[in-house]
Every structure is written in C-alpha cells, then in structure tokens.
Amino acid sequence: MRYWIMGGGGIGCALAEACLADGHQVLLLSRRAPHLAGLDWHLLDCTDGEALERVCAGYSLPDRVINTLGMLHQDGQQPEKRIEQLSESALLNSIHINTWPTLAMGRLLSRRLGRHQSLRFAALSARVGSISDNRTGGWYSYRISKAALNMAVKTLAVEWSRRFPAACVVGLHPGTVATPLSAPFRAGLAEGQLQTPAQAARHLLTVLERLEPADSGRLFAWDGQEIAP
C-alpha cells in the first residue's frame, strides 16, 4: 500500500515509521529531513498549494493520504484566553496552517481521482474544533481554524460522494500526544492520557483502516469514537 504523509513532526514521522514497518511505501512531504531508512522524502512546505501540486505530479496517486500539519502556538503567537488577545494576523496564520493544506490536497486529489478509486484521506483535527463540544471557550484562532478544517472535510466529502463514491475523507483527533504542540499544556493530565507519537500513530492507522465511504465527512477520535461537529 502507498501512503502520502504531509508534515514531518512527531506524529508525521511516527506514522511514516509505522507504515514502513508494516511494509508499505511512504512519501513524506515536510520541511525537515527525517531520519528513517527506506523513506521517500521530499522537501516541501505543505502550506504552499502550488508547490504541493508540482511535487505530487511526479507520483502516482497513493492509497492513503494523511495530513498531520497543525499549529497551536508559534513564535509570538499563543492560544488566546480572551477575545482582546485575538488578532487578524494570528487568525489568518492559524487558518493558513491548520485549514488550507487539507483543501489544497483535496483539490489536488480531486483533479486526479478516478470514480472507483477507494482512496482514504485523513486530516488531523482536534476535539476543540467541535462547536457543540466547546464548553470552556478561549483558543480562538486554533478552535476556529480546526472548526473550519472540519467543515472543509465535510464539504469535500459531500462533493466526493457524487464524484468519487468509493473514496473517503475524514478528520482524525489524535488525542494529547507528547509533541512540541502539546508541551506547554500538559499540566493536570490524568495518568495514561498522554500518548507517545508511536502510540498515537498506531491508533490513528487502526481507525483509518476501519473506515468505509459511508464514514466520509465525519470526525473520529483516536479510539474510534465519533466526535460531534
């Protein structure tokens, strides 16, 4: 089986390693070179839609695509606790990283997919992107960009149900994983709640392989439970 994995952070590299260990072919698209033997790696900023098109044009379509890109905090940008802390630039930057790459890949795939191809496309989302599950507020940029990602997945799924009914696109919530993204926000976690990247990768791959076209457009947690929009 062939995988395309977008993003070479903790989860992206763990997914690539797990897929390679299972004997699959993996193309990793990231800004940093990973240290994994047998991997096909291409230097790429996956937020650049045009560059993404150019690179992927040289490859046959895979069986699975997983977008692991995500940003909660970056340089001077931190999750907002109050609306007064929100800026337009922070919101747009969050959407650029957390939402746009999935749409760019969806556009690329839609240009090349055949009607009967059973491709599975997953984008890592977050429970905090669920509108109905928002009970604490805050984190405006991150919540909004992940909610937008969930809507992007749903909208693409509706279109694919007509054009590519054998395909499936979903959002996956990896849980709290020991990566730099979660590092400042782990205080108070219950014992066993923090997963290693390797654990998260195995859980996500298990969920992905259970999906059917009827699941397209939905958001699933790492344990297979559906998250309400």
N, C-alpha and C positions, 0 to 999 in steps of 0.2 A: 504494500500500500504506500502511496506517496502523500506526504504532508508538506504544506507550506505553513511556516510559523512566523508570524510578524512580531518582532520585538525580542531582544536578547537579554532581558532582565532575568531575575531569579526564576520566575515561573516559565518564561520562554525557553531558557536553557534547560530547565528541568524537564519540560515537555519534549524538547528535542532529544535529550539523553534517553528518556524513557522510550520514545519511539524508535530510536536507533537500537536500543537493547532488545526491542521486540522484532527487529529485523526489517523495519520499514525504511523507506527512503525519505530523507528530510532536507528541505531547503529552508534555511533560516535567513530571514531578512532583518538586519539590525545595524546599528551604528557602531557596535563594538564587536571585535572578533572573538568568538567563543573558543574555548579550549576543549573541543570534542573531536575525537577521531572519527572519520567516516562521514562527516557532515559536509553538505554542500552549503557554503555560506556566501552571502552577497552583501557587501557594504551598502546600506540604504537607510535613509531617513523615511520611515513609512508614512510620515505626515505629508510627504511630497507625492501627490497623486500622479503627476506626470512621470516622475522618475519610477514610481511603482509600476506604471504601465510599461515603460521601456524595459525594465529588468525582467518582468514576468513574461513579456512577449517571447523571450528566448526559451521558455519552458512549456512543456505540455501541461494541461490542467491536472491538478492533483485530485486525490480522492477526499482529502480533508484539508481545511484551511482553519487556522486558529489565530486570531488577533489577540495578543497579550498586552498591547500598549495600554498604559494607564498612568495618570499623574494626579496625585493628591496634593503634593507640596513640591515646590521647585524654586531654588534660589530665594528671592524675596517674596514669593507667593506662598501663603499659608491658608489653610481652611478658615473661612470666616465664621466667627462666633456670632456676630451681629451684622445687620444689613449695612450699618455705617462703614464696615470694613470692606465691603464689596466694591470692586472697580470694574469698569468695562473691559479693560485690558486683561484682567485676570479671568473674567468670564470667557472672553474670546479665546484666550490661550487654552483654557480647560476644554472648550469645545473642539479646538483645533487638534488636541492630543487625544482626548477621550471619545470623541464622536466621529470626527471626519475620516480617520483611516478606515473604519469599517465601511463607510459609504464609498470611499474610493475603491476599496477592494470589491465591494458589491457591484460597483459599476464595471470594473474590470472583468469580473467573473461573468456578469450578465452579457457582455459582449461576445463571450466565447463558449458559454454553456450550450450543450445540446438538450433538447427537450426531455430525453430519457436518462440523462446522467444523474446518478444518485450522490452527488457531491454533498458533503456536510460542512457548513461554515459556522464557526462559533466565534463570538467576540466576548472577551472577559468584561463583564459588567460588575455591578455591586448592588447589594441589598439596599443601600441608601438611595439608589436611583428609583426605588419603588415609591410612587406617590402615595399609595394607600398605606404604606408601612412607615411613613415619615411622622414620627411622634416626638422627636427631640428638636427638630429644626436645625438651623446652622448649616455650615459647609455649603454655602450657596453655589459656588462655582462647580464644585465636584458633584453635588446632587443634581444640579440642572443638566450638566453635561452627560451624566450617566442616564438620567431620565430621557434625554434626547437620544442617547445611544439605544435605549430600549425601544423608543418609538421608531428609530431607524431600522432596527431589526424587524419589528412588526410590519412596517410598511414594505420593506423588501420582501418579507415572507408572503404578503398578500399578492404582490406582483409575481413572485416566483410560483405561487400556487397555480397561476394561469399559464405562465410561460414555461416553467421548468418544474412540473409537479412531482418529479422524483427526487428533487433536491430539498434541502432543509437548512434553515438559518436560525440560530438561536443565540440568546445571551446566556453566559455561564458566570455564576458568582463563585469565586474560588474560596470564599471564607477568609479568615485572617491568616495570612501567610508571613513567615519570617523573611521579609524582604525590606529594602530601604523604604518602600512606600509606607509600610505599617509601623516602622521603627519608633516614631515618636508617640504612637497612640496605643501601646500595648498594656499600659498600666491598668490593673484591675481585671485583666482577662482571667476567666476561670481556667483551672488546670485542664490541660488537654485541648483547649480551644485554639491554640496557636499551632498551625501546621508548618512543617518544613516544605520547601519548594518541591522536593521529591514526592512527599505525601500528597500535596495538592495536585501535582501533575497526574499521578495515578488515579486520583478521584475524578478529575476532570475528563480524562480519557475514558474512564468507565462510563460516565454519564453520556459522553459524546457517542460512544458505540451503541448505546441503547436507543438512540433517537430514531424516530421514523418521520416521514414527511408530515404526518398529522401533528407533530410537535413543533413545526416551524412557526416562528414568531413569538415563542414563549421564552421565559427566563427561568432557568433552573439553578439551584444551589449545588454545591459540590457533592452533597449527599443524595442528589436526585430529586429532591423536593422542589416543587414549582413555587416560585415567588410571585405574588400578585403584582400586577402593574401599578 
